[in-house]
Amino acid sequence: MTEVAWRTALVTGASSGIGEAMARQLASAGVQVIAVARREDRLQSLASRMPRGSIEVLPVDLTKKKGLALV
């Protein structure tokens, strides 16, 4: 990945698929990632495989008002 113009990214759906791939690429490029998804176990697994402190895990359900408010 090339150099990016921002320091922090919010990635939804980060526990699998395209969201997970984007979170990995951004964290590897030095971007601080806030990873959002319902599955905390998968988010924690993702964070454990990346450079320490590069991914902040936020397990919420964005289909719920409470989840949206937290984000």
C-alpha positions in Angstrom: 0.0 0.0 0.0 1.2 3.5 -0.8 1.6 6.3 1.7 -1.8 7.6 2.9 -2.8 11.2 3.7 -4.5 10.5 7.0 -3.5 9.0 10.4 -6.7 7.3 11.5 -9.4 5.3 9.8 -12.7 3.8 10.9 -13.3 0.5 9.3 -16.7 -1.1 9.6 -17.2 -4.8 9.0 -13.6 -5.3 10.1 -14.1 -8.9 11.4 -14.0 -10.5 8.0 -13.9 -10.1 4.2 -13.1 -6.7 2.6 -13.3 -4.9 5.9 -10.7 -7.1 7.5 -8.4 -6.8 4.5 -8.7 -3.0 4.6 -8.0 -2.9 8.3 -4.9 -5.0 7.8 -3.6 -3.0 4.9 -4.2 0.3 6.7 -2.6 -0.8 10.0 0.4 -2.2 8.0 0.8 1.3 6.4 1.0 3.0 9.8 -2.6 4.2 10.0 -4.3 3.9 13.4 -7.4 1.8 12.7 -10.6 1.7 14.7 -12.1 -1.7 13.8 -15.8 -2.0 14.1 -17.9 -5.2 13.9 -20.2 -7.3 16.0 -17.8 -10.2 16.5 -15.4 -9.1 19.3 -13.5 -12.4 19.1 -12.7 -11.9 15.5 -11.7 -8.3 16.1 -9.4 -9.3 18.9 -7.9 -11.9 16.7 -7.2 -9.3 14.0 -5.7 -6.9 16.4 -3.4 -9.6 17.8 -2.0 -10.2 14.4 -1.1 -6.6 13.7 1.5 -4.3 15.1 0.8 -3.6 18.8 -1.5 -0.6 19.3 -2.3 -0.2 15.6 -5.9 -1.4 15.9 -8.5 -0.3 18.4 -11.3 -2.8 18.7 -14.9 -1.5 18.9 -17.4 -4.4 19.0 -20.8 -2.9 18.3 -23.8 -3.7 16.2 -24.4 -0.8 13.8 -27.9 -1.9 13.1 -28.8 -0.9 16.6 -29.2 2.8 17.8 -27.0 2.1 20.8 -24.2 0.8 18.5 -24.5 3.9 16.2 -24.3 6.2 19.2 -21.1 4.5 20.5 -19.4 4.9 17.1 
